[in-house]
Every structure is written in C-alpha cells, then in structure tokens.
Amino acid sequence: MRQCIIFILYLLCTFTARSQSVLTPEQTGSIYYAYPAPPSVHTPAPAGYEPFYISHYGRHGSRWMTADERYTEVICVFDSLYQCSGLTPLGMDVRQRLHKVWEDARGCSGSITPLGERQHREIAERMYHNFPQVFREDAFVDARSSTSLRCAMSMSYFTERLKELNPALHVERRAYYRYMDYIAYTSPEGEKFSSEKASWRRGFREFEKKNVRPGRLMASLFVKPDAIADPDAMMRSLYWIAADMQNVELDLSFYDIFEYEELVGIWKTVNARMYVCNAAAPLNSGLMPRCAVPLLRNILESADVAIKKGTPAADLRFGHDTHLIRLLALMQIEGCSNQEADMEKFHLAWQDYRVSPMGANLQIIFYRDKKNDILVKLLLNENEVTLPIKSEFGPYYSWNVVKDFLEKRTGTN
C-alpha cells in the first residue's frame, strides 16, 4: 500500500513538472504574448485596513510589429520567388496570408492595436473596482508616459476609462522627455553591454545556432531553400509575425507552418537575450537591473508624497517591457530575479512571457488603518506576488520594512 502511494505521488509530481514546462504556442511568442486573464480572487486585507494609494508601472498594450520593414522584407522574398514559381503550395498559401497581414498592419507599425486599447481599459476598470477607496470623489491621478506613442495612447485609454467610471477624478496626463530619465532609462554602460559587440554575444550566437534550425521550414515553403540568403533570419521573421497574430484583430495563424519544438527553440533564444539584457542574469553582474534605480527612486519619492498628503491618489506610469523587467529584477519580486549561469537553463529560471507580456503591469497597493499604520501589497499582472522579506499578513507587508528594503536596492540606504 505504501509503495502504491509513493508511486502515485511520483506520477503526480512528474505530471506537474512536465505540465509546467509545456508552453502554449502563444507563450512561445515571448514579449509578444498577449495579456493573460488575471485571477478573480485576491487575499482580503487584514481587518481595519483599506487602500488609499496605488503606485503603478505598466507596459503598453498589444501592438503591431515595430517597423514596416519587418513585414515588407519577408513579403518581398515571397513575392520574388512567386514570380519564378519558387514557392511550394504551402509557401503560396503563406504568401497570401502575409499579404493579409500587411494590409492590416500598413501604416500602423509600432502602434497599439484595438486589443491593446481594450487591455488598458479593462485593467483600469478592474483596478477601479478592486480598490474603489483610491478612486473616490475627486481623488488625484497623476499619469506619466514614455514619449512613445503606443505608451502615451495606453495611458490615454487607461485614464479615460477611470474618468468614465468617476468623472469627478482629477487626472493629469503627461508624456514629456523629462520623464524618460526614469520611465525608460538605460545607462551608458547598459547600452554598451546590450550591444551586438558585447563579449557575451559570442556564446549567445552559438546558443542560437543550436536552437534555431530553419532547414525543415525552408524546405516546406520554398522549392529551392538554398535561394534564401539567410534562412535563420527568415525563420525568425516568420516567428515574430506568427507571434504577433495574437495581438491583432485578424482571424489568421501561422503556427501550422512550425513544429512545436521549432517554436520553443526560437523562444529559448529570445528569452535568453531578454534575461541577459534586462533581468538578474549573472552575466550582466546586476548592471541591467540597476538601470531601474531612477524608476525605483521615483516610486519611493512619489509614495512619500502621497503618504504625507494622506488623500486618495494614484501614480500611473506607462513604459516598455525592458524597463519593467529591470524594475522587477531590481525589486527582487517573486520569480523576476532568479539567477542562472547556464544558458541552457535560462528558460527554467526565468520566462519573459510570464514577466512582461503585452500590457504587463506592476501595482503597489497601499493600505492604512485608523492608527495610520501602512501595509502594501504587490500585484504583477494583477497576480499577488511576494518580496524576499518577512510578513505577518501573507502578501501584505509593512511599508516601513518594504521601504527600507527598496532603499537599499537603490543604494540610498
């Protein structure tokens, strides 16, 4: 009987481990993963505490790919080969799909899609209903954005929804270059480390060669696969177009042209690059998370002001995936600051689609009681997350303890 129980437990553990390692095709899209459905239940606040302030950083919502060339260069190859009967039947079908994609994307590259608009309106609505005390009467909402249009539009849709829910809110919206010093900052050392000439890139290119295998795909699309000058680049270009379909309003998919392991292989390389260039990978020796120090300082300084005023308020910041990833790593938020030195295991330690999908956001919710004792809860993509510090109230932490911990992370304490 005991051996039977042990065997059943072994099977359960094995099944769990395998299920956690299996990605959906959409998740293999890396940072193009569309915002997932958030949880519907949260841990109630301790008795006597109610929210009064929210500090937030959000990535822009779902978007088209960032440049026209990312579509047109691929289509040009397919069109050229079509003219000389160089496409297989599947290749001709993919060409037709690509033209539909370009018809939808033309003139919209880099912009937020209708889905991205809805994501921010829905996140704002849930925030409003989850923490109504913060948005009561004429509460002050200070919204700041990267100068990128997709970020500014995300801010606009988010705050517009708040105003619809409570027209009395006092909302200020700004997208000035002066805010880029903290909303989207990268140090000169960080720029150099992330460049294509950085020494770590040599090992990374070898890793790419092992994981990006275009041979089968090229043969399935092109009569003469050797006609493709850079098959690796073509495969990655098609991968990104396939990944972005979840962010646009088209009933199209390209997942059928890939084998599952091909998608996972490309994702591993993208995930590795995002991990090294932004998160807590030992390869960057903490350099990239430290780029978020100005942002974390702004969060701490803004919280001090809000606590001193004591009136309901929210500070909303809208930026980009890389800067959110660095902030989360710097703050050592659960699952966001794992360290792994072996590139073959990066994907087990850290997953970009989980940390920063389209529309990703960090919400720090501040609560207080009648004695003005302050607790905070942190939400990543609206999921409760922990910090590496002790708490007597589950996901609710003493603000004084959190502040001390975070000030040390900025080097000011």
N, C-alpha and C positions, 0 to 999 in steps of 0.2 A: 504493500500500500504506500509506504513511504517513498519507495523508488518510483512508483507511478506518479505521485505528486511532484516529485523532483523533475521527472521527465516533462510533465505538463507545464511546470514553471519555466523549464528550459525552452520549450516551444514558444511560450508566450513572449519570453524575453527576445528570442530570435526573431519572431514575427515583428515585435515592436522595433527592434534595431533596423530590420530591413525596411519597414514602412517609413521610418524616419529618414532613410537615405534615398527614397524614391521621390523624385521631383515630378511635378506635372509639367507638360510642355510649356505652359505659361511661365512657371517659375524658372525654367531654364533661360528665360528672357532676361535674367539678371536685373539691372536697374530699370528695365522696360516692363517689369511685372506691374500690372495694373493694381491699384489699391485693393487689398482683400477686404472681405466683410469683417467688421470689427465684432468683438464679443457683445452680447446683450446684457450681461450681468457683471457688476463690479462689487468689490468688497465694501460694505457700508462703512461710513466714517465712524470713529468712536463717538460714544454718546456725548452730546454737548458741543460738538464741533460742526461748523458749517463753512462752506467755501466762500471766499471773498476776493480772491485774486487768481488770475491764470497767467503764466508765462509760457510762451509758445514759440516753436520754430517749425515751419512747415516747408516741405519741398513743393514745388509747383506740381500741378496735376498732370494727368496724361497728356502727351503731346505727339505731334508728328515728329519724324526724324529731323535732325538739326540743320540739314542743308539740302538744297535741291540736288546737288551732285550725288548724294547718297542714293537717290533714286535713278537719276538720269544716266549715270555712268554704267549701271547694271543694265538698264533698258537698252542703251546704245549697243552693248555687246550682243544682247539677244536679237535686236533688230538687224544688226550687221550680218549675223550668222543666218538669220531667217532669209535674208535676201539671196544667200547662196546655198539654201537647203541644208544648212549646217545644224539644224535643231532636230532632236528626236521628237516623237509625238508628245512626250511629257514636256520637253523643252518648249514646244509650240504652245502647249496649254499654259505653262508658267509665264510665257511671254504675254499672253492675253491677260492673265491675272495682274502682271506687273503694270500693264497699261491702265488697268482699272485703278490700281493703287496710285499711280502717278496723277491720274485725272482727279482723284480725291485730294491728293497732297499738294498739287501745283499751287504755288503762291501762299502756302501755309507752313512751310518748313520752319521748325522751331517753335511754332505757336501751340498754345493749349488747345486741345480738341474739345468738342462738346462733352465727351465723357469727363475730361479734366475739369470742366466747368461744374458739372454735377458733383464730382467728388468733393470739391471745396464747399459747395453749398450744403452738401449733406454732412460733412464733418462739422461745419459751423452750426448746423441745426442740432446735431447730437450734442455738441458742446453746450449749446444754449439750454437744451432740455435736461442734460445731466447735471448742470451747475447753474440753475436759474438764479440763485442768490448773487452770482457775479454780474449778471446782466439785468438787474432790476432797475427800474426808474431810469435816471439819466446817467447811468454808470459810464465811465470813460474807457474807451477802447482806442489804444494807440497802435496803429498798424504801420509797419515799415517793411519795405521790399527791396530786393535786388533791383538794379536798373533793367534787368532782362524783362522784356515784355511779357513772357509767359508767367514770370513770378508776379509782376505787377497786376496782371489780369487775375491770377489766382487770389491775390489779396482783395481785388475788387469784388469777385464773386463771393468770397468768404464773408467780407464785411457787409456786402449788400444783403446777404441772407440774414445776418444778425439784425440789420436795420428793419428788414421786413417783419421780423419777429417782435422787435421792440423799437418802434420809430423814435422813441424818446432817447435812445442811446446817443451819447456824444462820441462820434467816431472821427478820428483823424487818420488820413492815409497819405503816406509819403513814399517816394521812390527816388531819393537823391543819391548822387555819387558819394556823398559824405558817409552814408550808411554802409557802403561797401567795405569800409575798413574793419567792420566786424561781421556783417552779414555774409560776406563772400571773400574772406581774406585768405591769401596764401603767401607765406613768407618767401623772400628771395631764395633761401636755402631749400624750401619746399618745392619751388618751381624747378630748381636745378635737379633735385632728387627725382622728380617726376618725369623729367625729360627723357627722350629716347636715347640720349647719350649716357645716361646713368649706368654705372657698372653692373648693378643688379639685373639690368635688362638682358645681359648675355645669357644668364641661367634661365631667365624667363622665356627667351626665344627658343631655347631647347625644349622647354616645357610646352610651348605652343606647338612645336613640330610633332611632339608625341601625341598631342590631343586633338589637333586639327588635321583630319585626314580627308581630303577632298576627292580622292580618286573615284570612289563609287558614285558620288553625287554628280561629278562632272560627266562621267560616262552615261549617266541616266538622262542628262539634259542635252548633251552636245554630241553630234555624230563623230567629230574628231576632237576629243577632250584636249589634245595637245595644242589646239588652236587657242586655248585660254592661256594668256601670258602669265597670269598669277592666280592659279586655282585656289590657293589658300585665301587670298583676298576676296575672290568671287564667292567662296563658301561663306566667309564671314559677312559679306554684304547681304547675301540672301538670308543668313541667320538673323540679322538685325531687322530686315524687312518683315520676316516671319514673326519675330518677337513683337514688333510694333503693331501688328494687326489687332492685338487685344486692346489697344488704346484709341482706335478709330472706329467710326460708325460704318464699317463695311462688313458684309457677310462673306468674308474671304479668309482663307487659311493657306499657309504654305507648309504646315507641319507634315503633310503627307509626303513631301519630297525628301525629308530627312528620316534617317533611322534614329531611334531614341538615343542610342549611345553617341551618335554624332552630335546631337544637341547638347548632351551632358558634357561631352569633351570640350566643345567650344565654351560652354558656360564656365567650366573649371578655369579656363584661361582668363576669361573676363573677370571672374570672381577673384582670381589671384591678383590681377592687376589692381582691382579696386581695393583689395585688402592691403596690398603693399603701399599704394599711393595715398591711402586715406585712414586706414584703421590702425590697430595696435600690432601689426606685424613686426616681429623683432628686426626684420631687415631695415626698417626705417628708424629704429632706435628712438621711437617716440617723437620724431621730428614732425610727422604729419598731424597727429592729434594735437600737438602744441600750436598748430596754425589756428586752432579754435579758441585759443586763450582770449583774444579780444572779444569773441562772441560770448564766452562764459562770463567774462567780466561784466559785459553789458547786462547779462541776465541777472547777475548778483546785484549790480548797482540799481537796476530797474526795480528789483524786488525790495531793496532797502527803501526806495522812494514810495512804493506802493504800500508797504507796511507802515511807514511813518504817516502817510495820509490816512490810511485806515478805511477808505471808502472803496466800494466795489469797483474793480478795474481789471483790464486785461491788456497785456503787451503781446502783440502778434507780430511775428517776423516771418517773411517769406523769402526763401532762397533756393538752394540747389542741393542735390544728393550728396556731393562730395563734402560740403561744409557741414551738413547734418551728420554724416558718418563720422567725421573728425570730432565733432562735439560729443557724440555718444561715446566714442572711444575715450576721449579725454575725461569725461564724467564717470567712466567705468560702469556704465549702465549694463545691466544683465544681458549677456550674450553679445555685447558690442565691443568688448575689449579683450576678448580671448587672444592668447598668444600661441603661435605655432611657427616653428622654424623650418619645418619640412614642407616644401612647396607641394608635394604630393598629398599633403594632408590639410592644406589651407581650407578646402571646401568643407572639411569636417569641423573645423574650429569656428568658421565664420561664413555667413551666407549673405550676399548682397541683397537678394530679393526679399529676404526677411527683414533686414535692417532698413533699407531705403527703397521701397517700391515707389512708383509714381504716386504723388500725394502724401508721401510719408510725413509723419509729424511727431514731435515731442511736445507733450503738455505737462507742465508742472503746476499742479493744483494746490493752492494754499488754503488751509483751513485754520480757524481760530475758535477758541471758546470764550466764555464771558470773562475769564481771567487774562485774556489776550495771549494765551499760550498758543503757539503756532505749530501746526503739523503740515507736512507736504506729502503728496502722492505723485508718482511719476507714471505717465502713460506714454508708451511708444506705439504708434499706430493704433491708439486707443486701447491697448492692452496694458494691464498693470505690470510694471517691471520693478526690479529691486536694485539697490545700491549695495556695495560691499561694506555696509555698516550695520550695526545692531538696531533693531526696532522692537518696541514693546507692543506695537499695534499693527503687525502684519506689514502691508505695503505702505503704511503711514509712518513717516519719520519725523522726528523733532527737527524743526527748521534750523535751530541753532547748531545741531550736530551736522546736518547736511551742509549748512553754510561753511562751517569750519572745514569740513572735508573738501568742498569745492574750492575754497580759497587756497587751500594747499595745492590743489591741482593747477591753479593759475600761477603759483609761485609768489603770492602776495601775503602768505601767512606761514 
